[in-house]
Amino acid sequence: MTAAVGIEDEGFHAAGDDPHWLESAWFHLAVPERDLIGFVYFFHDVRTGTAGGGPAVWDPSGAEVYDCRFYDWRWLQPPTGPLDASDVQLPSGLRQRVLEPMAAYRITYDALGLELDLEWRSIMAPHEIRYRSASTMIGARHFDQPGRLTGSIVLDGERVPVDGFSLRDRSWGPHRPGAARSGDYLWAIADEREHWHAITAARSSEHPGLDEVVNGYLVRDGELGELVTGERRVVERRAGAPVRVELDAEDEHGRALHARGEVRSVLRWLGWPGRLTFWTLTDWRWDGHQGWGEDQEFFPRDLAGAVIRAT
């Protein structure tokens, strides 16, 4: 059995033989009162010293990578050589420093009209996802971790304070292009004692948007439970993207979760080749709680066109 995620996983890992092997890290960024959402997302190949990724920011004013508020995701960056996982610095200027392993990080960036000065702190230990056969990342390790992001961004000359809940993830292993089938990555945080996360996969290509829960967790009254069953469905779409979504799930303790999400901002993202993602800022309501989070819905490229044309 694979050992649980621990402090040692803060560092980069020995690469396997798969040519698609990468390490990646992601942090959610949002200012919900302005319908503003973004990401800090980077990857690194320990074998070649190649790193990439970058930040992006969007709101309802633009839904494409060419007209959103900011976009600097780069596949091609000068080789870095070996990186120090405790202080990752990309050629683009994006920097992530570990303040406390698996608990606190400093994120900075200053280029092309965007400045980031952010600190992320955890509210729960990492939760590892065990990938199943439908995944495009078989053999990978992946964990998600809820926390709080504070600091500020400067966008188009305006300094915007940031203070809200955030999710981060980390993975190492094969990051293969495309997607075996459509699915979803959705989550919300109301406070330290009330939050959830789910990964879903389409039951079939004939019914995109009707997805079964394959992984995730529910924290209710501070108690963690693994999601064991459930369904996510799109209630309304616009230009292919989800507008209203619902999640019904149950955890290992028999606790039911019914969540309703209203999408506020969306980016049509093709950052990983062969896969279209509708990456959204979503206002979630469940069990009398309100919390912000995301609904990342992804499709194989050939299916994505059919979904967009149908709406």
C-alpha positions, 0 to 999 in steps of 0.5 A: 500500500502506498504511504500517506502523503507526508512532509517529505512530499513537499520536495520533488520526487524521483521521476518514473519512466513515463515520458509524460511525468511531471510535478505540478502545483496549483493555488486558487485565487478569488475576490468573489465580491468582484466576480474575480477568479484566477490561478497560480499553476506551475509544473516541473520535469525533474529529468530535464529541468523544464518548468512551465505554467504561470498565473491567470485572472478573469472575470465576466468581462472575458471568457477566453485566454486572449480577452480575460483580465490576465493570462501568462500560462507558458509551455515554453520557458528556458530550462531551469535545471534542478529546482529547489522545491522549498523556493520554486522560481520560474523564468517568468518571475513566478515564485513560490516559497515554502514558509511551513511545509504542507501548511504555509506558502508565499506566492509572488509575481511581477510581470506584464502588468500583474503583481502578486503578493500572497500568502496561503495557509492551510485549514486542514491536512492534505487529502489524497485522491486515489485515481481510478481507471477513468483518469488520464493520470493513472499512476500519479499521486495527487492531493488537495488541501483547503486553506485561506489566501491573503494579500493583494494583487495589482491588476491594470494599475489597481491594487485589489486586496485578497482575503478568502478561502482557497484550495490548492493541489499538488500532483506528481506522475504522468500528466497525459494529454487529452481526457479519457472522458469528461468530468468535473473538479468541484469544491466549496468552503464556507468556513473551517468546519464546513467545506467539501470537494468532489471529483466526478466522471461522466457515465458515458459520452452520450450524457455530458454533464451527468457525472458520477462522484469518484472521489472527494470528501465532506467536512461537516461540523469539523468531521471529515468523511470520504465521499462514496457515492453521488452525482453531479449534473448541469441544470443550465448551460450558456455557450457550452459552459455550465451556468447552474449545477447541482451535486448530490453525494453521500459520505462514508458516515451516511451523511448526505450532501446536496449543493447548488452552484451558480457560476459567476465567471468562466474561462475556456481553458486549453492549458493541457493539450487535447482537453477543454476546461470550463474553469469557473468561480461558483457561488455554492449553497448547501445545508444552510451554508454559502461558500465560494469555490469552483466548478471545473468541467473538462471534456476531451477536445472532440466532445467539447465542440459538440457540447458548445454547439448544442447550447 
